[in-house]
Structure formats: C-alpha cells, structure tokens
Amino acid sequence: MRFAEIINEMMWQDSFGAAAEARRYPNAWIHFSNVQKLGVNPQKTHRDPPGIYFYPVKWLFTDDPSLSQFGTEWPYYYIVKLNRAAKIINLGKIKAEEVVSIAQRNGWYAELQAIQADPAILTSKDNPMEKRLLRKPGGLFYATLDYLANVKGQSWLKMLHGYNGLFDPNFGIISKGEISQMVVFGRQNFTVLAHGDNKDNTAKAYASILKQVATDLGGQFFFKYQTPQIDFANDGRPFHVAFNLQRGVIEFSFYNDAYWMTETERYDTQGGDYAHHARSIKRMIQSRLTQAGPKGNDFFWNGSTVATALHLISPGKTNQKVDVDGLHVWTSINSLGGTYAHLRGIVDHQGRLTIGASIESYSERKSDWKVETEKSFADRSASPQDVADAILDALAAELIDKLPNPAALGKREEVFGFRFGNRFRLSQP
C-alpha cells in the first residue's frame, strides 16, 4: 500500500495538527514537546538515555501507533532529518560482535560478560526487560546499558561514546509503549525541516466518526459544547448519543418507563485506527438503541440534568435507574478512613427533584458525627448550578457546626468527595 493510501485510512492525522505538515516528509523524524524548544529535557522522568526522542514519521501513519501515542498531543512539534555524519545504532540490526566491540572499546566488557553468564539480572525487578527481547543482540545490548546506567550508576553517554544515538525499529526495546523511536544525543546530529503548533483536533476526529455512524444508522449528527452528538428518532423511541471527550465516556440517553435517563459507558481511545473506532462506536450505539422506550414525560429534571447537578456537587460516577417512585440518580463517593458520604436524587411523577446528601463518620462501629441535608426543587424552578450551590451551602454549614475543629477545613476545596470550593475559607473570621 502506498504511503498516501495509508495516511487516508489513519486517524492520527485527523487528530493533531502536526500531521498535516508531517505528510510532506514521510522519511523524516518527528519530535513532540510541551515547551517551545527542541532539546534534551533536563528533568527526565524515565530511565532511558538522556537525549531528544523522535518517532519515524512514516511509522505514525501505520496501524502500530495508537490515537493516544505518547506525546502526540503535546502543543509543539519539530520535524527533522538526520545529518549524514550522525552515527545511530540500529537496535534491530546490530550484531553480537558489534555489541562486544562497543563494550570493549568503552570499558564495560567485563560487566557484559557477567550479565551474559547470568542474564536473569536483566529481567529482575530492578531491570524489567522482556525475555523475548534478550534473544536479539540489540535487546541484550540495550538491557545491559539500562542495567549499568540505572542500577550501577554508569553514564549512558560514556558507555555509548563514539555514537550519536539509538534507533528502535518497531521492537519496543527502548519502551514497549513507543515501539518505534529514535533517541539522539545532541542537536548537531540533525537538521530541522519544519516546526510549529500541534493543534489538538481529537474532537473533530471523533466528530467525523459520529457523523458517519449517524449517516449509517439514520440519525441526526450535530456538534454542541465541543461535544459530538447524535439524535435518533428511532421509530418513536427517541435516543441521544454524546461523546464526552473530557471524561472519556459516551453518554446514552433514552426513555425508560416515561423517564428520560442517561447511562454512561467508558470508552477506551487507546489503540486502533479510524476504522477500528468507527466499528466499535457503531456497535455500541446499535446495541443500545434497542433499550429505548416510547417518548414519555417532558420534565426538566431528567437523567442528564440531574447527573449534571450531582457532578457539580461531587465528581464521582453517577448511576441511574427507574423505580416505582420515579427516576433515581446517585453518585458513587469513595469512603475514606471510616467516613462515608452519600449523594442521591429522585425525580418524582410530577417532575420534582429531591436531592439528599450526607456525611457520617464512624469509629469502632459507632457514629461519631453525621451531617445531612435534603432539598426539593420543582420542575423548571432551578438550574443544576442552583441545585449544587444550595446543597453545598447547606452541607458546609452543617459541617462547620458539627465538626470539633472546622478551621482545619479552611484550605480544602474538596472534602469527603464533595466540591465545597471556598465555602470553608469564606466562613473563617
């Protein structure tokens, strides 16, 4: 398949602005950066060699990298070509005799011999190299350097004296998360061909998928609040889909026993090309469409608006179900150190929302203290933010009154899983 055909099938170039420029240099290398500077990160957080890391441009347009390939969302990019004089070790092609020669020349041959006699050292907790990679001379070479640098404190650059970098050609020797990459020791080894802002177009990429799914399944696509969405008439059983990219979930809304409710399903954007994600999302929507019931009431308080209010109160995951007394929406709040928090809402048959929130602390199976509040809101009488403010104000006042040392809460914006913001600071004299 020609390079131009490959890139038309991939998703990465639809997600990040750098790809539009990268298409012009299929045989070059690309570096992504969090800062507007091309150089070695002086505060590296990994155990690999100190250098400037690049992906092969052509590799990024194959099936191997994922949509969330490390660094591709960073705000700046640099596309370079290697200079002819640069001596880069190819970890996929290096021979065993070359490994020995480099070790002898740079003074770590004795350590190499010791490791060859006991290769289990390289798969230990201190140096977790995959056994399969040690069967390659390049894998043994890199794992030995890694061990000597990170466990024995030797210098990467001294052990690799005479060379300007390492290239891992799709084996995952340097990192199994970035299976094809090059690290270069110094800017003198390459020439910059292009650089610029790497605008994140991920939302547009998924919007493109949802637009195609809407066409295939007879829905109406639209883009609102930076969120790709679809409405389905669904033969009188309305169904709504929204891809919340910030939370990494797909929201499905539909009528259940006359109540409009919303269920969320986490979506993994890791791995896969455009076609993979299109198939996966289409299957998810098709399987959910059958859950939708006939059009019911038109209350303002429904699964979506109540979930919004609860999320403003607490960042936990919301759950929903319809019972005999109405629509129930509740949030899972983690318990911590004997303190238990609860947050729930019920929409009754008249469209009235009742929110209840409580925090209770136990020690030795006995309740030390408990604060709780419950408030009701008529249909269309308040916004989700109004509801959140009312509940948090009341709960904060209860905590200040009940806790033995409320001043300790002064600098905390989130307490017991609730988003109190500056309510405790404002209460201080």
Secondary structure by P-SEA (a helix, b strand, c coil): ccaaaaaaaccccccccccccccccccbbbbbcccccccccccccccccbbbbbcccccccccccccccccccccbbbbbbbcccbbbbccccccaaaaaaaaaaaccaaaaaaaaacccccccccccccccccccaaaaaaaaaaaaaaccccccccccccccccccccccccccccccccccccccccccccccccccaaaaaaaaaaaaaaaaacccccccccccbbbbccccbbbbbbbcccccbbbbbbbccccbbbbbbbbbcccccaaaaaaaaaaaaaaaccccccccccccccaaaaaaaaaaacccbbbbbbccccbbbbbbccccccbbbbbbccccccbbbbbbbbbbbbcccccccccbbbbbbccccccaaaaaaaaaaaaaaaaaacccccccccccccccccccccccccccc
